[in-house]
Amino acid sequence: MNSAPSASPAAPPMDPTARLSTLDRFLPVWIGAAMAAGLLLGRLVPGLDSALDSVKVAGVSLPIAIGLLVMMYPVLAKVRYDRLDEVTADRRMLGSSLLLNWILGPALMFALAWLLVPDLPEYRTGLIIVGLARCIAMVIIWNDMACGDREAAAVLVAINSVFQVLMFGVLGWFYLSVLPGWLGLDTTGLDVSMWEIARSVLIFLGIPLVAGFLTRRFGEQAMGRARYEDRFLPAIDPWALYGLLFTIVVLFALQGEQVTSHPGDVARIALPLLAYFVLMWGGSYALGRAVGLGYERTTTLAFTAAGNNFELAIAVAIATFGLSSGEALAGVVGPLIEVPVLVGLVYVSLWLRPRLFPASPPAGAR
């Protein structure tokens, strides 16, 4: 009697970073190097902070403003705006994303900030601003590393962008002024202008959003979708990372003394951020699984909900409270925590894939 054929050995799991370009694969290294370079420049070059902060746009240092705009534009030029209906038609995905990003996320950061830094009002305010700045840029990288749904991620980026332009100022006013008053919390000395916050968002998010939309529309008309995506987008894609690294260098050059002089404060800020990223990602992943989303969309839901647009948060904090403020420092600490935590969660997601989604194809099969 012939023996039953043996099962083919399972293919070894693909390293998630193997799917990325060399530039993206070593993202944590580049960000760490940019932070170190900024700290060194701030320490070694006398008067650099004053020079960088001498010219401003909407209260934000011009170099930071340029870095923010350059970083966000390529991401928003990638979005297929004519396919928004493909994700919005999935009510489970869209409803879950809106709930997580615009109700649970800000509320969770508000609670963590008041629980863990109740005695540090500037840092608490900065953390709340970070919680309101929903991720629109780096989430594309985390999602791709974890083999999530690229198109869904791009569409959620566009939706978050529009919501931030419309609602950031209103939510900032609500969480910083209205809600603490309702709860009887002490906000003595906190003067928040909804319009200043809204103006910063309109400039640093509205401009690249409009530019990305117009580039996609007229670029496809001029060269066709295939050429636009195969030639033009790869040419501008690295500029998102260049803009991010440039922004981090400038930020750490400006805030380097704050970071190195107050390590205890940095640790206090880091704790609610760490708790936030883990809780938001884990809760979002569980929600995606519970409502019946597949692996790719569950992964996309989790990373778009857990990540934050700390660049925008920093711009808002600086424009509203000043360059050397504790609010700005809280934003600067954001990438120190977000990058290693979300890279780690990429591996957690891939480990969960065969266990929670056994019918899903193996990583790298797409």
N, C-alpha and C positions, 0 to 999 in steps of 0.2 A: 504494500500500500504506500502510495506516495505521500510524503509528509506535506503538510500545508506550507505554502510559501511563506517565508518569513517576512514580516513587515519591514518596509524600508526604514532605515534609521532616520530619525527626525533631523532635519537640517539645523545646524547650530544657529542660535539667534544672532541676527545681524547687529553689529554695534550701531546704535542710532546715529552716531556722528559720521559714519561712513557714507551716509546719504548726502552730506553737506559738502559745500566747497571748503577748501583749506581755510579760507578766511573765517567762515562761520564755525568750522569744526573746533577752532581754538578760541572761540568767543570769550570764555572765562579768562583765558590767559591775556588776551588783548585788553579786556576791561581792567584786570588787575594791574597790567603794565600802565594803562592810562591813568589809573588812580595814583600809582606810585610816581609817575612822571609829573602829574599835577601837584602832588605834595612836595616833591623836590623843587619844582619851579617856584612854588609859592614861598619856600624856605630860602632858596639860594638867590633869587632875583629880587633885589630891594625895589619896592614900589610897584611891583608887578600887579598886585591886587588893585591898587588905585588906578593904574593905567587901563586895566581890563574893564574896570567899572566906570571909567570916565565918560564913555559914550553909551547912552541907553535908548532902548526902544520900549515904550510902555512900562518904564521902570525897571527893565531888565537889561543887563549888560549886553551890548551889541554882539560881542563874540558868542555869547550863549544863545542869543536870539538867532543868529545865523546857523549855529550848530543844530538847534531845535528844528528849524525849517528844513534844513538839508536832510536831517535824519528822518523826518516824517513823510516827506514828499514821495520818495520811491515806493514806500509801503502803500500809500494811498493811490499811486499810479498803477499798482498791480490789480486793484480790485476790479472785477467785472461788474460794473454797476448795472448792466442790463440783465444780470442774472440774480438780482436781489430776491426775486420772487421764489427762486428755488429753495432758499433757506427760510424765507418768511412763510412759505406755504407749509413748512413743517412746524405746526403749532407747538408741538412738544419742545422742539429745539429753541424756537424763538421765545416762547413763553418762559422756559427755564432760564434762558440767557438774560432776559430782561429782569426777571425776579432776582437772580443772583447778582447781577451787575448793579442794578439801580435801587434795590431795596435791601437785600441781605448784606451785600458787601459794605456799603457805607455804614449801615447800622452796626455790623460786627466791628469795624475799625473804631467807630465812636465808642462802643462798649469797652473794647480792649484799651483804648487810649485813656479813658477815665478810670478804668480798673487798675492799670499798671503804671501810669504816670500822673496820678491825680495832683501831685505836688509840683509838677513842672508844666505850667500852662502853655509856654511857648512850644515845647516839644509836643504836647498833647494836640495843640492846634495844627501843627505841621503834620502829625500822623493822620488826623481827620481829613486834611486836604489830600494826602496820599490816597486815602481810602476812596475819595470821590473821583480820583483820576483813573478812570478805567483803562485797561491796557489796550493800546492800538498798534504798537510797533514790534517789540521783541517777542510778542506772543507768536508771531509767524514762525520764528526760529524754533521756539520750544515745541510748537505744534508739529512742525515738520520733523524734528528729531524723534518725536514720539509716534510718528506715522498717523497723525490725525487727519481730518478732512480739510485739505488745503482751501478748497473753495468756500466751505462753511466758515473757516477761520477768517478769510478775507472779507466775507460778507458781514460777519459780526464785528470786524474791525470798522467797517464803514458805518454800521448802525451805531456802534459805540461813539464814533467820531461825531455823528450828527447829534446824538443825545447829549454829548458833552458840550457842544457849542450852545445847545438850547437850554440845558438844565444845570450846568456846573455852578453858575452863579447863584441860582435859586437854592440848590441843595447846600452850597457852602453857607449861605445865609441861614438856612434852616438848621443845619447841624452845629453851626458855631454860635448862633445867637438865639434862635427860637426854641429849639428842643432843650438846651440846657436850662433855659428859663422855666419851661414847663416842668422840668424835673427838679427844680430848686437847686441846681448846681451853680457854683460860684464862677462867674465869668468876668469878675472885676478887672477893668483895664483893657478888655478886649474890644477893639473897635474894628469891625469888619464891614467893608463896603461890597455889597453884592455886585455893584456895577464895575468896580475895579477888577474883581475876580472875572466877571463876564468879559470884560475888555481883553484881559490877558488870554483867555481861552479863544476868543474870536481871532486874535492875531496869531497866536502860536499853534492853533489847531485849525481854525477856519481857513487861513490862507493856504496851507498845504492840502487841505481837503478839496478846496475849489480847484487848485492847480492840478491835483491828481485826477479829478473828474474830467477837467478840460483836456488834459494830456491824453487820457484814455479815449475820450470821444473823438478828438481831432486826429490823434495818432493813428487810430484804427481806420479812420476815413482816408488818411493819406497813404498808409502803407499796408493796410489789411491787418486782420487780427493775428494771423500766423507770423508775419514779419515783425509786428509790434511786440509780440510775446517772445519770439525766438531771438530777436536781435536787439530791439530797443531796451526791453526790460532788463536783460542780463547786463547791458552796458551801464544802466543807472543803479542797478541793485546794490553794488558795493558801497555806494555813497550813503546809504542808510547807516551802515556800520561806521563809515568814516565820520559821519555827522555825530553819531553816538559817542565815539571815542574822543573826538574833538571836544564835544560838550563836557564829557567827564573830566578831561584834562583841565579845561578852564574852570569847571566847578571846584575841583579839588585844589587848584591853584588859588582860587578865591577863598575857599573854606578850609584850606589845609590846617591853618593854625587852630581853628575851632575843633577840627577832628582830632588833632594830635594833642591838644591841650586839655581836652575833656574826655578821656577814654571811658570814665565811669558813666558819663551822660550818653555816650555812644552805645554802651551796653544796655542802658535803660531803654533807649529808643529801639534797639535791635530786638528786644524781647517781644513787644507787641507785634512787630513786623513779622517775626518768625512764626508766632502763633497764628497770625492772620493768614499767611501764605499756606500753611499746613491745613488749617481748618477750612479755608475757602476751597482749596483744591480737593481735599478729601470729601467734603460735603457735596461739592459739585459733581464729583465722580460718582458718588453714591446716588445722587439724584438722577443723573443720566442713565445709570443702570436701572433704577427703579421705574422710570417712565418708558423704558424699552428702547432707548437709543442704542445703536451698534457701537462697536469699539471706537471707530474713527470719530464719530460725532460726540460720544461721551468724552473722549480725550480732548477734543476741541472745546467742548463746553467747560471742562475743568480748567484748562489753561487760560482761556479767555476770561474766566471769572476770577482766577487766582492772581493773575498778573496785574500790575499797575503801571500806569504811564507816569513814572517818577520824574521824567523830564518836564512834563507839563506841570506837575505838582511843584517842582522847584521853581519854575518860571512864575507861577501864581504866587508862591510864598515870597519870592524876592520882590516881585512887583507890589505886593500888598503890604509886606512887613519889613522889607529891607534885606540887603545882602548879608549882613552879619547877624541876622536874627536867628533865634532858636528854631523858628518855623522852617527856615531855609535849611538849617543843619539836619532837621528830621528828614527832609526830602533827600539830601545828599547821602544819608545813611541807607536809603532805600535800595540802590543797586548793590551795595555791599552785602545785603541779606538776600535780595531777590535772586540774583544770578546763581549763586551756589545752591540755593534751596530748590529752584525750579529745574535746574539741571539734574539734581538728584531725583526730583519727582518724575522726570522723563524716564529714568530707569525703573522707578516704581511702577509707572504706567505700563511699560513693556513687560515687566514681571507679572503684572496682573492680567495681561491680555489673554494668555492661554487658560488661565484659571477662571476668569469671569466671562470670557467671550470665546469659548472653545471653537465655535464655528467660524471665527474671524481668520482670514488668511495670515500666515506668518509675517513678521516684520520684514520689510524689504521686498515683499512680493508684488507690491503695486508698481 
